[in-house]
């Protein structure tokens, strides 16, 4: 009997896997192309400038990896708008908290506790934010070496998956891990620096010896008289007075400001059931956009005995 040569057996394709890969590729590709078009079309047609965000100072509205399109024909930004400006070292995208008559702006990152340390002059303003495109800025933020590496591994996985499905699967997992590490490092590459710089640029001393005493008790309110010793910092702009009422837990609310030469303030507490308890006060010094830490705190206790209100 003649010998019969054995023929190589073709590996059967996996239609489910093929469909999954094709669907995933089209989905991811369509999403990336769509996001890129949202950047390219306004830039080409309207002249808006795309800026990739690398800092977390505007979270949660704008996150690292997002792209903000800036309109250079911005007119005069108003309080509440988002602007891009040149701080001398980089471009900053922050929100306007105060627009001054001379066209300068006081800005603040949404995630920062205090306004930026430098007043932004009108000639440093680049434009106003008009459109936010999420995530696509990570392509720039993670760097082209990372991106090329991940894309190369995905291409290798697509080539070898028919003959070496286990190896192909391993390469895909490695690609996802590298992509995740790159995006995570990119998200934390920028830091919120403006909050800390307000303390290092100018050291503002808080007021001292804050005292809260009970004043007159009327039919509708209890007067609390506050006095404090002025801050030792030169150039004080004003003092901010904060109140923590008993019904709100620990929630400080600004109840007023005084001129730099005034170190007294009267706060009225309404005579109502929610006002019963300890009322705590603190004062901060302001020098331009900078704020001091809190002064010492002092409290008064408001109570009601039958129909008579007392304060101690």
Secondary structure as a PSIPRED ss2 file (coil, helix, strand):
# PSIPRED VFORMAT (PSIPRED V4.0)

   1 X C   1.000  0.000  0.000
   2 X C   1.000  0.000  0.000
   3 X C   1.000  0.000  0.000
   4 X C   1.000  0.000  0.000
   5 X C   1.000  0.000  0.000
   6 X C   1.000  0.000  0.000
   7 X C   1.000  0.000  0.000
   8 X C   1.000  0.000  0.000
   9 X C   1.000  0.000  0.000
  10 X C   1.000  0.000  0.000
  11 X C   1.000  0.000  0.000
  12 X C   1.000  0.000  0.000
  13 X C   1.000  0.000  0.000
  14 X C   1.000  0.000  0.000
  15 X H   0.000  1.000  0.000
  16 X H   0.000  1.000  0.000
  17 X H   0.000  1.000  0.000
  18 X H   0.000  1.000  0.000
  19 X H   0.000  1.000  0.000
  20 X H   0.000  1.000  0.000
  21 X H   0.000  1.000  0.000
  22 X H   0.000  1.000  0.000
  23 X H   0.000  1.000  0.000
  24 X H   0.000  1.000  0.000
  25 X H   0.000  1.000  0.000
  26 X H   0.000  1.000  0.000
  27 X H   0.000  1.000  0.000
  28 X H   0.000  1.000  0.000
  29 X H   0.000  1.000  0.000
  30 X H   0.000  1.000  0.000
  31 X H   0.000  1.000  0.000
  32 X H   0.000  1.000  0.000
  33 X H   0.000  1.000  0.000
  34 X H   0.000  1.000  0.000
  35 X H   0.000  1.000  0.000
  36 X H   0.000  1.000  0.000
  37 X H   0.000  1.000  0.000
  38 X H   0.000  1.000  0.000
  39 X H   0.000  1.000  0.000
  40 X H   0.000  1.000  0.000
  41 X H   0.000  1.000  0.000
  42 X H   0.000  1.000  0.000
  43 X H   0.000  1.000  0.000
  44 X H   0.000  1.000  0.000
  45 X H   0.000  1.000  0.000
  46 X H   0.000  1.000  0.000
  47 X C   1.000  0.000  0.000
  48 X C   1.000  0.000  0.000
  49 X E   0.000  0.000  1.000
  50 X E   0.000  0.000  1.000
  51 X E   0.000  0.000  1.000
  52 X E   0.000  0.000  1.000
  53 X C   1.000  0.000  0.000
  54 X C   1.000  0.000  0.000
  55 X C   1.000  0.000  0.000
  56 X C   1.000  0.000  0.000
  57 X C   1.000  0.000  0.000
  58 X C   1.000  0.000  0.000
  59 X C   1.000  0.000  0.000
  60 X C   1.000  0.000  0.000
  61 X C   1.000  0.000  0.000
  62 X C   1.000  0.000  0.000
  63 X C   1.000  0.000  0.000
  64 X C   1.000  0.000  0.000
  65 X C   1.000  0.000  0.000
  66 X C   1.000  0.000  0.000
  67 X E   0.000  0.000  1.000
  68 X E   0.000  0.000  1.000
  69 X E   0.000  0.000  1.000
  70 X E   0.000  0.000  1.000
  71 X E   0.000  0.000  1.000
  72 X C   1.000  0.000  0.000
  73 X C   1.000  0.000  0.000
  74 X C   1.000  0.000  0.000
  75 X C   1.000  0.000  0.000
  76 X C   1.000  0.000  0.000
  77 X C   1.000  0.000  0.000
  78 X C   1.000  0.000  0.000
  79 X C   1.000  0.000  0.000
  80 X C   1.000  0.000  0.000
  81 X C   1.000  0.000  0.000
  82 X E   0.000  0.000  1.000
  83 X E   0.000  0.000  1.000
  84 X E   0.000  0.000  1.000
  85 X E   0.000  0.000  1.000
  86 X E   0.000  0.000  1.000
  87 X C   1.000  0.000  0.000
  88 X C   1.000  0.000  0.000
  89 X C   1.000  0.000  0.000
  90 X C   1.000  0.000  0.000
  91 X E   0.000  0.000  1.000
  92 X E   0.000  0.000  1.000
  93 X E   0.000  0.000  1.000
  94 X E   0.000  0.000  1.000
  95 X E   0.000  0.000  1.000
  96 X E   0.000  0.000  1.000
  97 X E   0.000  0.000  1.000
  98 X E   0.000  0.000  1.000
  99 X E   0.000  0.000  1.000
 100 X C   1.000  0.000  0.000
 101 X C   1.000  0.000  0.000
 102 X C   1.000  0.000  0.000
 103 X C   1.000  0.000  0.000
 104 X C   1.000  0.000  0.000
 105 X E   0.000  0.000  1.000
 106 X E   0.000  0.000  1.000
 107 X E   0.000  0.000  1.000
 108 X E   0.000  0.000  1.000
 109 X C   1.000  0.000  0.000
 110 X C   1.000  0.000  0.000
 111 X C   1.000  0.000  0.000
 112 X C   1.000  0.000  0.000
 113 X C   1.000  0.000  0.000
 114 X C   1.000  0.000  0.000
 115 X C   1.000  0.000  0.000
 116 X C   1.000  0.000  0.000
 117 X C   1.000  0.000  0.000
 118 X C   1.000  0.000  0.000
 119 X C   1.000  0.000  0.000
 120 X E   0.000  0.000  1.000
 121 X C   1.000  0.000  0.000
 122 X H   0.000  1.000  0.000
 123 X H   0.000  1.000  0.000
 124 X H   0.000  1.000  0.000
 125 X E   0.000  0.000  1.000
 126 X E   0.000  0.000  1.000
 127 X E   0.000  0.000  1.000
 128 X E   0.000  0.000  1.000
 129 X E   0.000  0.000  1.000
 130 X E   0.000  0.000  1.000
 131 X E   0.000  0.000  1.000
 132 X E   0.000  0.000  1.000
 133 X E   0.000  0.000  1.000
 134 X C   1.000  0.000  0.000
 135 X C   1.000  0.000  0.000
 136 X C   1.000  0.000  0.000
 137 X C   1.000  0.000  0.000
 138 X H   0.000  1.000  0.000
 139 X H   0.000  1.000  0.000
 140 X H   0.000  1.000  0.000
 141 X H   0.000  1.000  0.000
 142 X C   1.000  0.000  0.000
 143 X C   1.000  0.000  0.000
 144 X H   0.000  1.000  0.000
 145 X H   0.000  1.000  0.000
 146 X H   0.000  1.000  0.000
 147 X H   0.000  1.000  0.000
 148 X H   0.000  1.000  0.000
 149 X H   0.000  1.000  0.000
 150 X H   0.000  1.000  0.000
 151 X H   0.000  1.000  0.000
 152 X H   0.000  1.000  0.000
 153 X H   0.000  1.000  0.000
 154 X H   0.000  1.000  0.000
 155 X H   0.000  1.000  0.000
 156 X H   0.000  1.000  0.000
 157 X H   0.000  1.000  0.000
 158 X H   0.000  1.000  0.000
 159 X H   0.000  1.000  0.000
 160 X H   0.000  1.000  0.000
 161 X C   1.000  0.000  0.000
 162 X C   1.000  0.000  0.000
 163 X C   1.000  0.000  0.000
 164 X C   1.000  0.000  0.000
 165 X H   0.000  1.000  0.000
 166 X H   0.000  1.000  0.000
 167 X H   0.000  1.000  0.000
 168 X H   0.000  1.000  0.000
 169 X H   0.000  1.000  0.000
 170 X H   0.000  1.000  0.000
 171 X H   0.000  1.000  0.000
 172 X H   0.000  1.000  0.000
 173 X H   0.000  1.000  0.000
 174 X H   0.000  1.000  0.000
 175 X H   0.000  1.000  0.000
 176 X H   0.000  1.000  0.000
 177 X H   0.000  1.000  0.000
 178 X H   0.000  1.000  0.000
 179 X H   0.000  1.000  0.000
 180 X H   0.000  1.000  0.000
 181 X H   0.000  1.000  0.000
 182 X H   0.000  1.000  0.000
 183 X H   0.000  1.000  0.000
 184 X H   0.000  1.000  0.000
 185 X H   0.000  1.000  0.000
 186 X H   0.000  1.000  0.000
 187 X H   0.000  1.000  0.000
 188 X C   1.000  0.000  0.000
 189 X C   1.000  0.000  0.000
 190 X C   1.000  0.000  0.000
 191 X C   1.000  0.000  0.000
 192 X C   1.000  0.000  0.000
 193 X C   1.000  0.000  0.000
 194 X H   0.000  1.000  0.000
 195 X H   0.000  1.000  0.000
 196 X H   0.000  1.000  0.000
 197 X H   0.000  1.000  0.000
 198 X H   0.000  1.000  0.000
 199 X H   0.000  1.000  0.000
 200 X H   0.000  1.000  0.000
 201 X H   0.000  1.000  0.000
 202 X C   1.000  0.000  0.000
 203 X C   1.000  0.000  0.000
 204 X C   1.000  0.000  0.000
 205 X C   1.000  0.000  0.000
 206 X C   1.000  0.000  0.000
 207 X C   1.000  0.000  0.000
 208 X E   0.000  0.000  1.000
 209 X E   0.000  0.000  1.000
 210 X E   0.000  0.000  1.000
 211 X E   0.000  0.000  1.000
 212 X E   0.000  0.000  1.000
 213 X E   0.000  0.000  1.000
 214 X E   0.000  0.000  1.000
 215 X E   0.000  0.000  1.000
 216 X E   0.000  0.000  1.000
 217 X E   0.000  0.000  1.000
 218 X C   1.000  0.000  0.000
 219 X C   1.000  0.000  0.000
 220 X C   1.000  0.000  0.000
 221 X E   0.000  0.000  1.000
 222 X E   0.000  0.000  1.000
 223 X E   0.000  0.000  1.000
 224 X E   0.000  0.000  1.000
 225 X E   0.000  0.000  1.000
 226 X E   0.000  0.000  1.000
 227 X E   0.000  0.000  1.000
 228 X E   0.000  0.000  1.000
 229 X E   0.000  0.000  1.000
 230 X C   1.000  0.000  0.000
 231 X C   1.000  0.000  0.000
 232 X C   1.000  0.000  0.000
 233 X C   1.000  0.000  0.000
 234 X C   1.000  0.000  0.000
 235 X C   1.000  0.000  0.000
 236 X C   1.000  0.000  0.000
 237 X C   1.000  0.000  0.000
 238 X E   0.000  0.000  1.000
 239 X E   0.000  0.000  1.000
 240 X E   0.000  0.000  1.000
 241 X E   0.000  0.000  1.000
 242 X E   0.000  0.000  1.000
 243 X E   0.000  0.000  1.000
 244 X E   0.000  0.000  1.000
 245 X C   1.000  0.000  0.000
 246 X H   0.000  1.000  0.000
 247 X H   0.000  1.000  0.000
 248 X H   0.000  1.000  0.000
 249 X C   1.000  0.000  0.000
 250 X C   1.000  0.000  0.000
 251 X C   1.000  0.000  0.000
 252 X E   0.000  0.000  1.000
 253 X E   0.000  0.000  1.000
 254 X E   0.000  0.000  1.000
 255 X E   0.000  0.000  1.000
 256 X E   0.000  0.000  1.000
 257 X E   0.000  0.000  1.000
 258 X E   0.000  0.000  1.000
 259 X E   0.000  0.000  1.000
 260 X C   1.000  0.000  0.000
 261 X C   1.000  0.000  0.000
 262 X C   1.000  0.000  0.000
 263 X C   1.000  0.000  0.000
 264 X E   0.000  0.000  1.000
 265 X E   0.000  0.000  1.000
 266 X E   0.000  0.000  1.000
 267 X E   0.000  0.000  1.000
 268 X E   0.000  0.000  1.000
 269 X E   0.000  0.000  1.000
 270 X E   0.000  0.000  1.000
 271 X C   1.000  0.000  0.000
 272 X C   1.000  0.000  0.000
 273 X H   0.000  1.000  0.000
 274 X H   0.000  1.000  0.000
 275 X H   0.000  1.000  0.000
 276 X C   1.000  0.000  0.000
 277 X E   0.000  0.000  1.000
 278 X E   0.000  0.000  1.000
 279 X E   0.000  0.000  1.000
 280 X E   0.000  0.000  1.000
 281 X E   0.000  0.000  1.000
 282 X E   0.000  0.000  1.000
 283 X E   0.000  0.000  1.000
 284 X E   0.000  0.000  1.000
 285 X E   0.000  0.000  1.000
 286 X E   0.000  0.000  1.000
 287 X E   0.000  0.000  1.000
 288 X C   1.000  0.000  0.000
 289 X C   1.000  0.000  0.000
 290 X E   0.000  0.000  1.000
 291 X E   0.000  0.000  1.000
 292 X C   1.000  0.000  0.000
 293 X C   1.000  0.000  0.000
 294 X C   1.000  0.000  0.000
 295 X C   1.000  0.000  0.000
 296 X C   1.000  0.000  0.000
 297 X C   1.000  0.000  0.000
 298 X E   0.000  0.000  1.000
 299 X E   0.000  0.000  1.000
 300 X E   0.000  0.000  1.000
 301 X E   0.000  0.000  1.000
 302 X E   0.000  0.000  1.000
 303 X E   0.000  0.000  1.000
 304 X E   0.000  0.000  1.000
 305 X E   0.000  0.000  1.000
 306 X C   1.000  0.000  0.000
 307 X C   1.000  0.000  0.000
 308 X E   0.000  0.000  1.000
 309 X E   0.000  0.000  1.000
 310 X E   0.000  0.000  1.000
 311 X E   0.000  0.000  1.000
 312 X C   1.000  0.000  0.000
